[in-house]
Amino acid sequence: MFPSSENTETATLDIEGMSCASCAAAVEKSLSRAPGVQSALVNFATEKATVHYRPGQASPATLKEAVVNAGFGVTERTPDTSAADRQKAEAYAALKRRFWVAVGLAAVIMPLSMLMLWPTAMQHVNVQGLNYGLLLLTLPVLLYSGREFYTSAWNSFRHRSATMDTLIAIGTGAAFLYSLAATLVPGFFMRHGLMPEVYYDTTATIIALILLGKVLEMRAKTRTSASIRALMGLQAKTARVVRPGGQEIDVPIEQVQPGDVVLVRPGEKVATDGVITEGQSAVDEAMLTGESLPVAKRVGDAVFGATLNKTGAFRFRVTKVGADTLLAQIVKLVEDAQGSRAPIQRLADKISAVFVPTVVGMAVLTFALWFALGPEASRLPLALTNFVAVLIIACPCALGLATPTAIMVGTGKGAEHGVLIRNAEALEKAHQVDTVLLDKTGTITRGEPAVTDFLPAPGQDTASLLPLVAALERQSEHPLAEAVVRYADARSTSALPAIGFRAIEGKGAAATVNGQAALIGNQRLLAEENVAVSADLTAHAEQLLAQAKTVLYVAVAGRAVAVIGVADVVRETSKAAIQQLQALGIEVVMMTGDNAQTAAKVAAQVGITRYFAEVLPADKSVKVKELQAEGRTVAMVGDGINDAPALAQADVGLAMGGGTDVAMEAAGITLMRSDLQGVVTAIALSRQTMRTIKQNLFFAFVYNTLGIPIAAGLLYPVFGWLLSPMLAAGAMALSSVSVLTNSLRLRGFSIGK
C-alpha cells in the first residue's frame, strides 16, 4: 500500500521502452530517488508507473525527467482511448514488420550457413564470398529488426543499469562482431591457429525468435487488459437531451452536463448517471453489476451510464458525468488494482533487480572457463557459443510477468462478475480467508422491511382487503407503509381513492377509503380507537411476534379485519451463498444488533451455527478482533457507515454495492450487487488467481534455475551436448509466452473450478 498524506498527489505515467522486469526496477529506482517522491510503483505488464509525490517538491515534469534519466520514455496520457488504442495497434504492426523481416532473412541465412557443414558442397563455393553475402543479409536484421535491442542496451549502459536488452545485445553483438572479424580479416585467425568461423545464422535467428516471443507477448498482453477496454467501450456515444420547451437534441456524450434532462427509449443505452424524473422501465445492469436479470426502475430511482434500457421509455436528470460516473469509477478502480503490487511479487522484484548483472557475470565466467578448459581445437567457438546461450536464456521476462499478468486478468474477471478489487493485496489476502463475518441487516437480509404475512380475520379475504390497505398506505412515507405498498403492487392490486389521510405519529395512519373509515397501525392505535380484536387475530399476532416480526393491525368501520407481519427478510440468495462458502472450508459467522431470539432464527434460516447478538455499532470491530485473536483470517462483509471500522479492521473488507460510500472506501473489495454470491466469487477468484501466480513463479524460477546451467554447458561433460544460442532464444520466448498463456486461463474462471 502507498503511504497516504493530505499533501500528497498521485501521478500515473505510461512508460515507453520497458522490455523486462529489470527495466521496471530501473525506472522505479530512478523515480523513488527523485526529490519529493514518497513512493513509486512500476508495473511491467501494464507499462505504467504510479507515483505518490509532494506537489511543492515534485511535479509531473520532474517525474518524466526521472524516467528519461533512467533511459526510458513517457507517453502523454490522453482521455481519448481510441487514440491510445491506435498507438498500441501501430506499435504492434511495426513489431510484426520487424519480426517478418528477421524471419525472412533468417530463412535465407540459415540454409546458406548450413553449407559450411557439407565439405562436398563447399568445394564449389567461394567461402569468402559466402561470408560477405551472409554479412549483407544479416545487417538488415541487426540494424532494422534488432535495432531497439541495441539502442535500449546503450541507454541502459549510459544510465548505469542493465536490462534484458543488455543480455540480448551483448549475446547477439558478440556473435556478430566475431563473425564480422572472421569475414574481414580471416588471415588473422589462421595465423593464430583458429578457424575463421562465422555465426551470422546465430545472430539473425536469435533476433527472429526473440521478436516472435515479443509479438506473442504483446498479443497476449492485449488480451489481459481486454476487460478494461470492454468496460470503456460500453459508454454511450450520444445522449438525447430534452431542452427547455421540450425540444429533443442528440448531443455527444462529452457535452452532457449535470442537471440536463435526458430521454431514453427502449433498446437504448443510458447515457450517464442520473435519477428518473418521468416514466418507468426495466434496465439491464449486467455490464456493471453482473446481475443477469433486468432491474425495475421508476421515478426517483437511480440509473447508471452504459446500462441498457429494455422495455419502457423514461426521462432522467443527469447527476454525474465523465470521470464521476459509476462506470468511470469502476474502470479507474480496476486499472488501479491491475497496476498495484501483490506481496507475493516482492521476491520476484528483488531477484529481477540484481538478475541481469549477475547473469552477465555468469556468462563472462562461462566464457573464461570454456576458453581455459575446453577442448583445445574448439575452445573459442565453444566459449563463444555458451557465452551467448547463457545471456539469451537468462532473460527475466517470465519472472516479471508471472504476477502482474495474473493480477490483470483476475481483477478484470472480477469486474465482469460485479466484484471490484481495490488492489492486488486484497486479492492475495482473500485466498487465505478461513472465516467470513456477516453483518445481518442489509447483508444477509435485505435491510428494508417487507411484508411476510397478510392474515385476514375469519369471514374476510385478502383480495378485497389488500386494495383498501394499499390505498391508505400510499399516502404515507413511513418505511412500513412502503413495504405494504410494495406487497400490494407485486399482486397488481387495483387503485382505490383515499380521503382525509392523517398520520398518527408512532402508531399508524387513518383515512376514508372507498367510503369506509380505515385504520392501520399498532395495538396502541386500535386501543385508543376502541377497536376490538378477535381471538383469532390475537393468536395470529402473537404467532408473528414470536417470530420477531412487526405486527400491523388493519381495522375497517371500527372492526379489526386483518393483521400484517413485517420483517427484514433474508435475501433469496443468502442461504445458497453461505452453503457455498462453507463448502469452500470457510466458517461463516453472523453479527447483529438484534436480540438473541431474532439472531437465532435468522441464523437457523440460513444455516449459520455461530453468531453474535446485541452487538452495538461501536463494538463490531471488536468482534473482528476477537476472531483474529483466535488465529483466524477474517473477511468482514457489511454495507453501512457503522460497518466501516470493522471492514477496515478485518484482514479483507467486502462492502456490499448497495451500501454507503464510507463502507466501500474502507473495504478492499466492493460487491456491485447486494448479494452474498459476490463474496463466494471474490474468494474463489482469489484462490484461483493465487494458484495461477504460484504456477507462474514456479515455472519462471525453475526455467532460469535449470536453463542457465544447461546453457553454460553443464551437460557437455556427461552427454557431450550443448544448448545452442538459437534453442536458448526459443526457450526464452517460450517461457514468457507460457506464463502469459497460463494467466489468460483465468479468463475462463467460474466458481465451480
Steps between C-alpha positions, in 0.01 A plus 500: 500500500616852430547743786216747518522866576278799457793677329568217258387477139502199270623486142467211255759489222496281188858374462660435161784262426472244783588149388525308828458515877851643533391800291208555737738478797731760342212743437366444850840566656546821302152627593543408867822702518339813351450786752151515645402145402352303790459173314509362148369177354571391143300217346677330211186322375287816481800724412382759751664677792293617796679770699402672826677835535490831688379771261736769629807284448413299188276530196399285200782671307768402755360147515525474122859624524579224751366239256704647214809501723452126545514458122128464427219717365157619611195496272263793542174383658180591320133449588451389139522123541465447125822699443683287759364184336621625161848562640513147639371356173767692306774380739375141461500533119854644501618214724350245264672665202836476678426138585411399142811670360712306750320173423530546124871575509575233764324246274759581233801537732445169679519263197792696353685462830426127496708464184806539725417159652520318164859486368384371161273800452769741617734381223289698254447805725721801554511507883604863517228602257242298695603672825462843341157400371396384847628827643286705258193288582557531875546878510126580444409256777748668730434864406124486436342202674732500801574873515297564819693234694826682442373855552327389823813322621709809425258726689508264795880496494509881495276507806699229678228235491448172318187339355393209287601699193851517645517119499367475144725778370815354657417146388404570139752784476785273607400236244472764225828680579689170508346410164577845359867467598514150352355637175718810470834367631495117473879493474535625858309195629699258287832640616393423857386148421127587506235429239329821381147367575200726466180503713273722292229235519521519882455878499211505251313202642528618862359842408216336302412265786509775762279719282262206464479483878437876515224481237326220691560684828350827374203314358443320831546822698227658290268216597583537871366856497196411287264547798605864539449573131166322508386714794615821333326402179164469677450875530232656278634736234202738494207604719153630410476813715163667558544878472269762654184507292509124446742492206697175484859524373759224453833628638842335549533349846784743577253793481253363755499698825363431851141622517419413136190290439566201273242285321566125473288283271468119499818327382722803556795535734471729801739782415630586847406485870180663621161471671174416317257792492234355271401153380605150600682206348715194557873565459768239432789583738696178438794690348559677833372258763506157338128473584336295226140620551385852401429733793162678526539879500242766582494869589764581762720198423863541396619395155859459386683573178570207262206294629239388245135608510282201419127579494352840583609855423602743773665832567771554756682798643878474464689492831849390394702518181847404379742377763236521775271234352478152645645347181802735511556421867486126429751536215735704724468251785583208270793690345635585846467137609675376186785742559543414869756255636409183686720406799591173327662702220765654725734199484489501119566876497803466728645226281433692176677809635836318522436230243648652183839605645526157662428327168760711316753394763401134460528527121849651524603224744357238261703645212817508711464141623427358153781699344741378767382141544313406183625267227804664346380481142171677568551711811402834352185381312380308807576788734318745272203266446445442873560868580223603259266218613526601867424864418200414284332234714525698823246768406291579810184583298307199630590599855376855446176392332408221743307707754372815325346317204301273731394804706390680182285211381368420849389854584347542154311175539380615843357816343309286250339320795418822686792461743724808513839430657669817624858368490709190450561467873127451565484244217793307647376518861153372408635155412615456862157575651367223723224697677234728352321734741165619365307798629134389502308809399547594136744213443327171580165679501373764260543780753147628441161390636289265290157350554534134589142422608155640420253320727129597470245438776241221449247611240745741332720441196832645386379590149240747630706640789833556324379781264358687799820463705715603201290811437549610860875426513573673168445830680770424759880534473572261789732204411237253622239664276737472204540128574122453492473694171775286341317188614175625344666612175660160458147357496367756250254646750237736357513866604241643740456864609606600853356818656595687816829323560669568833822356638491415871856527624643185651175309451381486139270678255131553424288602198168448333537245221217417262260664741618300805705616800824305499787472748839330482750500783614339822299366791507835682324671210219246502467531878471879479237468226310236705531240226442145623738226382364146463667202665601364159682820405660521845635147454635593157668808647664304781630249250658777292651665808656167599675503162650843580277672242334841522118474513265747330127484573242594235157629603204593279187669630610454860574126472841326477509307172862388454852496638812552290844359585797714395866403530840560350501189283797284406621549143405217266866423423643522854451139606648354179800738517567410865488131412751559220734682740475211744574259215821697441603416857414844638318553829219755468419710808207743530497827695192708583368764735175304538419295806612140534158361407487683166866422431446130563204485263683674214814291558299177491322616186827533304699216660734700726594339831704779659376856546544812711177668617430844652825639360518878522624682188814611684579140594495347152873546451553342843331181377736495201796527739362215713492270199849612393624428852389139442754484217244545225534692176177697494300647214237748618194566283286806567318791340447779752695795639527321833662204321796708378725449809440124489567490124829682555596274793434177310774328301274549199205741496218442252241777457162422350441718194167625628676638807653834583803668344667496843469122522626457143798728570600294806478168315761333281230340286166646390210280393296685238195289579340479841542125487719268707578304184758770437689392815524147362617637164765723662651221711485239222656746253774587750582133551516429128708814431749408773527147362580650161762738645672218688502286185649791305769572759587132531536471123708820476733405786544143376558621145783732601641261761530216247551704185812692597713197604393312185586801284837523676577146379440301820380199299793500257745297715232232559301485175720696261202731436489880488200736490533708187427874524208452259339242727567730796317784321207272424483380859515858629211608276303190595538571873339845478222381271432204730460727803267732310297209365466353847376836632249526216344174616342712775272647235310172520448544876182360651415434865475128444866474401 
